[in-house]
Amino acid sequence: MKDLVDLSGELRLVGFFVALGLIPFVLVLMTSFTRISIILTFLRQALGTVVPSTQIIIGLSLILTGFVMHPVMGKIYDDALSPLLKKEIDEKVFVEKAWPPLRHFMLMHTREKDLALFVEMAKIEVVAESSFESLPWYCVIPSFILSELRTAFMMGFLIFLPFLVIDLVVTSLLMSMGMIMLPPVMISFPFKLLLFVVVDGWRLIVQQLVSGFMP
């Protein structure tokens, strides 16, 4: 009997470390982090500069993700984590209570077209939209990721447009003046930076990123 108790404790410890290993997966692919980090990377490329650094982009993405996911994380803590720490529920019940708030968040930001794709491939019959809440994780998570990637790339394209116009104008002016040996990027970069500062670009980008996840 003592051996069984020790084995149970060891299995719980292994499960704890497995759960810790899944935290980066949950943070990156099941929250707003994917969209935010991709859009900020697009912004840096559109500006044509190496700043902000990757560390700053990741840090800002984590902070904004924490802001966006705060209501979801708060509900998970109240319904699942707090009772688990108080030993009022076991690990199985914890997973059952922690999954619905996260699933609801992902379904809110998942296109029906993407969701239908994985539902069809999994051969799951959906009779109504209300049954989406009962879909398994292997349909919800990839559908959410696919929708986030599409949204991030669309927003990245819109961010690129004004800076692309500046590049085209500067290139045309230099060619018309016969200055073909002068790199257009050297001239267009200050104008792109000036445009971004004048329109208060960081505020606009962060506002759009956060408001895109608000209900």
CYANA upper distance limits for C-alpha pairs under 8 A (distance plus 0.5 A):
  1 MET  CA      5 VAL  CA      6.88
  2 LYS  CA      6 ASP  CA      6.75
  3 ASP  CA      7 LEU  CA      6.58
  4 LEU  CA      8 SER  CA      6.61
  5 VAL  CA      9 GLY  CA      6.79
  6 ASP  CA     10 GLU  CA      6.74
  7 LEU  CA     11 LEU  CA      6.66
  8 SER  CA     12 ARG  CA      6.74
  9 GLY  CA     13 LEU  CA      6.78
 10 GLU  CA     14 VAL  CA      6.72
 11 LEU  CA     15 GLY  CA      6.58
 12 ARG  CA     16 PHE  CA      6.60
 13 LEU  CA     17 PHE  CA      6.94
 14 VAL  CA     18 VAL  CA      6.70
 15 GLY  CA     19 ALA  CA      6.63
 16 PHE  CA     20 LEU  CA      6.82
 17 PHE  CA     21 GLY  CA      6.75
 18 VAL  CA     22 LEU  CA      6.93
 19 ALA  CA     23 ILE  CA      7.13
 21 GLY  CA     25 PHE  CA      8.26
 22 LEU  CA     26 VAL  CA      6.73
 23 ILE  CA     27 LEU  CA      6.52
 24 PRO  CA     28 VAL  CA      6.50
 25 PHE  CA     29 LEU  CA      6.41
 25 PHE  CA     30 MET  CA      8.01
 26 VAL  CA     30 MET  CA      5.51
 26 VAL  CA     31 THR  CA      7.53
 27 LEU  CA     31 THR  CA      6.25
 27 LEU  CA     33 PHE  CA      7.38
 28 VAL  CA     32 SER  CA      8.35
 28 VAL  CA     33 PHE  CA      6.02
 28 VAL  CA     34 THR  CA      6.40
 29 LEU  CA     33 PHE  CA      7.69
 29 LEU  CA     34 THR  CA      6.71
 29 LEU  CA    141 ILE  CA      8.27
 29 LEU  CA    145 ILE  CA      6.94
 30 MET  CA    102 LEU  CA      8.19
 30 MET  CA    106 MET  CA      7.58
 30 MET  CA    141 ILE  CA      7.22
 30 MET  CA    144 PHE  CA      8.06
 30 MET  CA    145 ILE  CA      7.94
 31 THR  CA     65 THR  CA      7.58
 31 THR  CA     69 MET  CA      7.56
 31 THR  CA    106 MET  CA      8.08
 32 SER  CA     36 ILE  CA      6.85
 32 SER  CA     65 THR  CA      6.07
 32 SER  CA     68 VAL  CA      7.63
 32 SER  CA     69 MET  CA      7.91
 32 SER  CA    213 PHE  CA      8.23
 33 PHE  CA     37 SER  CA      6.42
 33 PHE  CA     61 SER  CA      6.50
 33 PHE  CA     62 LEU  CA      7.16
 33 PHE  CA     64 LEU  CA      8.45
 33 PHE  CA     65 THR  CA      5.98
 34 THR  CA     38 ILE  CA      6.71
 34 THR  CA    145 ILE  CA      8.36
 34 THR  CA    148 GLU  CA      7.41
 34 THR  CA    149 LEU  CA      7.96
 35 ARG  CA     39 ILE  CA      6.67
 35 ARG  CA    148 GLU  CA      6.14
 35 ARG  CA    149 LEU  CA      7.06
 35 ARG  CA    151 THR  CA      7.74
 35 ARG  CA    152 ALA  CA      5.55
 36 ILE  CA     40 LEU  CA      6.71
 36 ILE  CA     61 SER  CA      6.25
 36 ILE  CA     64 LEU  CA      8.29
 36 ILE  CA     65 THR  CA      8.20
 36 ILE  CA    152 ALA  CA      8.01
 36 ILE  CA    209 LEU  CA      7.02
 37 SER  CA     41 THR  CA      6.68
 37 SER  CA     57 ILE  CA      7.16
 37 SER  CA     58 ILE  CA      7.05
 37 SER  CA     61 SER  CA      5.95
 38 ILE  CA     42 PHE  CA      6.72
 38 ILE  CA    152 ALA  CA      6.73
 38 ILE  CA    153 PHE  CA      8.24
 38 ILE  CA    156 GLY  CA      8.38
 39 ILE  CA     43 LEU  CA      6.68
 39 ILE  CA    152 ALA  CA      6.21
 39 ILE  CA    153 PHE  CA      7.86
 39 ILE  CA    155 MET  CA      7.31
 39 ILE  CA    156 GLY  CA      5.99
 40 LEU  CA     44 ARG  CA      6.88
 40 LEU  CA     57 ILE  CA      7.03
 41 THR  CA     45 GLN  CA      6.88
 41 THR  CA     57 ILE  CA      7.76
 42 PHE  CA     46 ALA  CA      6.54
 42 PHE  CA    156 GLY  CA      5.92
 42 PHE  CA    159 ILE  CA      8.06
 42 PHE  CA    160 PHE  CA      8.11
 43 LEU  CA     47 LEU  CA      6.75
 43 LEU  CA    156 GLY  CA      7.51
 43 LEU  CA    159 ILE  CA      7.03
 43 LEU  CA    160 PHE  CA      7.83
 44 ARG  CA     48 GLY  CA      6.87
 44 ARG  CA     49 THR  CA      6.61
 44 ARG  CA     50 VAL  CA      7.39
 44 ARG  CA     51 VAL  CA      7.28
 44 ARG  CA     52 PRO  CA      7.51
 45 GLN  CA     49 THR  CA      7.03
 45 GLN  CA     50 VAL  CA      8.40
 46 ALA  CA    159 ILE  CA      7.67
 46 ALA  CA    160 PHE  CA      5.77
 46 ALA  CA    163 PHE  CA      6.83
 46 ALA  CA    164 LEU  CA      8.25
 47 LEU  CA    163 PHE  CA      7.47
 47 LEU  CA    189 PHE  CA      7.55
 47 LEU  CA    192 LYS  CA      6.94
 47 LEU  CA    193 LEU  CA      7.47
 48 GLY  CA    185 VAL  CA      8.44
 48 GLY  CA    189 PHE  CA      7.48
 52 PRO  CA     56 ILE  CA      6.48
 52 PRO  CA     57 ILE  CA      7.05
 53 SER  CA     57 ILE  CA      6.86
 54 THR  CA     58 ILE  CA      6.62
 55 GLN  CA     59 GLY  CA      6.53
 56 ILE  CA     60 LEU  CA      6.47
 57 ILE  CA     61 SER  CA      6.49
 58 ILE  CA     62 LEU  CA      6.65
 59 GLY  CA     63 ILE  CA      6.80
 60 LEU  CA     64 LEU  CA      6.63
 61 SER  CA     65 THR  CA      6.40
 62 LEU  CA     66 GLY  CA      6.61
 63 ILE  CA     67 PHE  CA      6.87
 64 LEU  CA     68 VAL  CA      6.67
 64 LEU  CA    210 VAL  CA      7.76
 65 THR  CA     69 MET  CA      6.35
 66 GLY  CA     70 HIS  CA      6.16
 68 VAL  CA    210 VAL  CA      6.93
 68 VAL  CA    213 PHE  CA      7.34
 68 VAL  CA    214 MET  CA      8.19
 69 MET  CA     73 MET  CA      6.47
 70 HIS  CA     74 GLY  CA      6.38
 71 PRO  CA     75 LYS  CA      6.76
 72 VAL  CA     76 ILE  CA      6.76
 72 VAL  CA    101 PRO  CA      6.47
 72 VAL  CA    102 LEU  CA      7.07
 72 VAL  CA    105 PHE  CA      7.95
 73 MET  CA     77 TYR  CA      6.59
 74 GLY  CA     78 ASP  CA      6.69
 75 LYS  CA     79 ASP  CA      6.42
 75 LYS  CA    101 PRO  CA      7.46
 76 ILE  CA     80 ALA  CA      5.90
 76 ILE  CA     81 LEU  CA      6.90
 76 ILE  CA     97 LYS  CA      7.82
 76 ILE  CA     98 ALA  CA      5.62
 76 ILE  CA    101 PRO  CA      7.19
 77 TYR  CA     81 LEU  CA      5.02
 77 TYR  CA     82 SER  CA      5.99
 78 ASP  CA     82 SER  CA      6.07
 78 ASP  CA     83 PRO  CA      7.98
 79 ASP  CA     83 PRO  CA      7.42
 79 ASP  CA     97 LYS  CA      6.80
 79 ASP  CA     98 ALA  CA      7.61
 80 ALA  CA     84 LEU  CA      6.69
 80 ALA  CA     93 VAL  CA      8.26
 80 ALA  CA     94 PHE  CA      5.49
 80 ALA  CA     95 VAL  CA      8.05
 80 ALA  CA     97 LYS  CA      5.87
 80 ALA  CA     98 ALA  CA      5.96
 81 LEU  CA     85 LEU  CA      6.68
 81 LEU  CA     94 PHE  CA      7.30
 81 LEU  CA     98 ALA  CA      8.21
 82 SER  CA     86 LYS  CA      6.78
 83 PRO  CA     87 LYS  CA      6.57
 83 PRO  CA     88 GLU  CA      5.54
 83 PRO  CA     89 ILE  CA      6.41
 84 LEU  CA     88 GLU  CA      6.33
 84 LEU  CA     89 ILE  CA      5.70
 84 LEU  CA     90 ASP  CA      6.78
 84 LEU  CA     91 GLU  CA      7.72
 84 LEU  CA     94 PHE  CA      7.01
 89 ILE  CA     93 VAL  CA      6.54
 89 ILE  CA     94 PHE  CA      7.15
 90 ASP  CA     94 PHE  CA      6.72
 91 GLU  CA     95 VAL  CA      6.85
 92 LYS  CA     96 GLU  CA      6.92
 93 VAL  CA     97 LYS  CA      6.64
 94 PHE  CA     98 ALA  CA      6.41
 95 VAL  CA     99 TRP  CA      6.44
 96 GLU  CA    100 PRO  CA      7.84
 98 ALA  CA    102 LEU  CA      7.60
 99 TRP  CA    103 ARG  CA      6.43
100 PRO  CA    104 HIS  CA      6.46
101 PRO  CA    105 PHE  CA      6.81
102 LEU  CA    106 MET  CA      6.81
103 ARG  CA    107 LEU  CA      6.60
103 ARG  CA    133 GLU  CA      8.04
103 ARG  CA    137 TRP  CA      8.44
103 ARG  CA    140 VAL  CA      7.70
104 HIS  CA    108 MET  CA      6.67
104 HIS  CA    133 GLU  CA      7.71
105 PHE  CA    109 HIS  CA      7.26
106 MET  CA    110 THR  CA      6.64
106 MET  CA    140 VAL  CA      7.70
106 MET  CA    141 ILE  CA      7.90
106 MET  CA    144 PHE  CA      6.26
107 LEU  CA    111 ARG  CA      8.49
107 LEU  CA    132 PHE  CA      8.43
107 LEU  CA    133 GLU  CA      8.50
107 LEU  CA    140 VAL  CA      7.47
107 LEU  CA    144 PHE  CA      7.47
109 HIS  CA    144 PHE  CA      7.31
109 HIS  CA    147 SER  CA      7.85
109 HIS  CA    148 GLU  CA      8.18
109 HIS  CA    213 PHE  CA      8.02
110 THR  CA    114 ASP  CA      7.51
110 THR  CA    115 LEU  CA      7.36
110 THR  CA    143 SER  CA      6.86
110 THR  CA    144 PHE  CA      5.41
110 THR  CA    147 SER  CA      5.96
110 THR  CA    148 GLU  CA      8.04
111 ARG  CA    115 LEU  CA      6.80
111 ARG  CA    143 SER  CA      8.15
111 ARG  CA    144 PHE  CA      8.22
111 ARG  CA    147 SER  CA      6.50
112 GLU  CA    116 ALA  CA      6.37
113 LYS  CA    117 LEU  CA      6.82
114 ASP  CA    118 PHE  CA      7.35
114 ASP  CA    143 SER  CA      5.73
114 ASP  CA    144 PHE  CA      8.27
114 ASP  CA    146 LEU  CA      7.32
114 ASP  CA    147 SER  CA      7.10
115 LEU  CA    119 VAL  CA      6.68
115 LEU  CA    139 CYS  CA      7.40
115 LEU  CA    140 VAL  CA      7.35
115 LEU  CA    143 SER  CA      5.52
115 LEU  CA    144 PHE  CA      8.22
116 ALA  CA    120 GLU  CA      6.38
117 LEU  CA    121 MET  CA      6.79
117 LEU  CA    143 SER  CA      8.37
118 PHE  CA    122 ALA  CA      6.45
118 PHE  CA    139 CYS  CA      5.93
118 PHE  CA    142 PRO  CA      8.21
118 PHE  CA    143 SER  CA      7.23
119 VAL  CA    123 LYS  CA      6.54
119 VAL  CA    124 ILE  CA      5.88
119 VAL  CA    125 GLU  CA      8.04
119 VAL  CA    126 VAL  CA      8.49
119 VAL  CA    139 CYS  CA      6.65
120 GLU  CA    124 ILE  CA      6.80
120 GLU  CA    125 GLU  CA      8.47
122 ALA  CA    139 CYS  CA      8.07
126 VAL  CA    131 SER  CA      6.84
126 VAL  CA    132 PHE  CA      7.84
127 VAL  CA    131 SER  CA      7.31
128 ALA  CA    132 PHE  CA      7.99
131 SER  CA    135 LEU  CA      7.54
135 LEU  CA    139 CYS  CA      7.17
135 LEU  CA    140 VAL  CA      7.27
136 PRO  CA    140 VAL  CA      7.00
137 TRP  CA    141 ILE  CA      6.29
138 TYR  CA    142 PRO  CA      7.22
139 CYS  CA    143 SER  CA      6.71
140 VAL  CA    144 PHE  CA      6.61
141 ILE  CA    145 ILE  CA      6.77
142 PRO  CA    146 LEU  CA      6.59
143 SER  CA    147 SER  CA      6.72
144 PHE  CA    148 GLU  CA      6.61
145 ILE  CA    149 LEU  CA      6.64
146 LEU  CA    150 ARG  CA      6.82
147 SER  CA    151 THR  CA      6.70
148 GLU  CA    152 ALA  CA      6.46
149 LEU  CA    153 PHE  CA      6.64
150 ARG  CA    154 MET  CA      6.69
151 THR  CA    155 MET  CA      6.71
152 ALA  CA    156 GLY  CA      6.49
153 PHE  CA    157 PHE  CA      6.62
154 MET  CA    158 LEU  CA      6.97
155 MET  CA    159 ILE  CA      6.71
156 GLY  CA    160 PHE  CA      6.74
157 PHE  CA    161 LEU  CA      6.95
158 LEU  CA    162 PRO  CA      8.34
159 ILE  CA    163 PHE  CA      8.10
160 PHE  CA    164 LEU  CA      6.45
161 LEU  CA    165 VAL  CA      6.79
162 PRO  CA    166 ILE  CA      7.01
163 PHE  CA    167 ASP  CA      6.83
163 PHE  CA    192 LYS  CA      6.57
164 LEU  CA    168 LEU  CA      6.71
165 VAL  CA    169 VAL  CA      6.64
166 ILE  CA    170 VAL  CA      6.60
166 ILE  CA    188 SER  CA      6.96
166 ILE  CA    191 PHE  CA      8.01
166 ILE  CA    192 LYS  CA      7.44
167 ASP  CA    171 THR  CA      6.51
167 ASP  CA    184 PRO  CA      7.58
167 ASP  CA    185 VAL  CA      7.66
167 ASP  CA    188 SER  CA      6.27
168 LEU  CA    172 SER  CA      6.59
169 VAL  CA    173 LEU  CA      6.70
170 VAL  CA    174 LEU  CA      6.67
170 VAL  CA    184 PRO  CA      6.79
170 VAL  CA    187 ILE  CA      7.57
170 VAL  CA    188 SER  CA      6.55
171 THR  CA    175 MET  CA      6.67
171 THR  CA    184 PRO  CA      5.98
172 SER  CA    176 SER  CA      6.58
173 LEU  CA    177 MET  CA      6.69
174 LEU  CA    178 GLY  CA      6.70
174 LEU  CA    179 MET  CA      5.58
174 LEU  CA    180 ILE  CA      6.86
174 LEU  CA    182 LEU  CA      8.18
174 LEU  CA    184 PRO  CA      7.77
175 MET  CA    179 MET  CA      6.28
175 MET  CA    180 ILE  CA      6.06
182 LEU  CA    186 MET  CA      8.28
183 PRO  CA    187 ILE  CA      7.83
184 PRO  CA    188 SER  CA      6.55
185 VAL  CA    189 PHE  CA      6.20
186 MET  CA    190 PRO  CA      8.22
187 ILE  CA    191 PHE  CA      7.88
188 SER  CA    192 LYS  CA      6.67
189 PHE  CA    193 LEU  CA      6.61
190 PRO  CA    194 LEU  CA      6.50
191 PHE  CA    195 LEU  CA      6.58
192 LYS  CA    196 PHE  CA      6.68
193 LEU  CA    197 VAL  CA      6.73
194 LEU  CA    198 VAL  CA      6.50
195 LEU  CA    199 VAL  CA      6.74
196 PHE  CA    200 ASP  CA      6.73
196 PHE  CA    201 GLY  CA      5.41
196 PHE  CA    202 TRP  CA      8.40
197 VAL  CA    201 GLY  CA      6.46
200 ASP  CA    204 LEU  CA      6.99
201 GLY  CA    205 ILE  CA      6.54
202 TRP  CA    206 VAL  CA      6.58
203 ARG  CA    207 GLN  CA      6.46
204 LEU  CA    208 GLN  CA      6.65
205 ILE  CA    209 LEU  CA      6.60
206 VAL  CA    210 VAL  CA      6.61
207 GLN  CA    211 SER  CA      6.39
208 GLN  CA    212 GLY  CA      6.38
209 LEU  CA    213 PHE  CA      7.78
210 VAL  CA    214 MET  CA      7.27
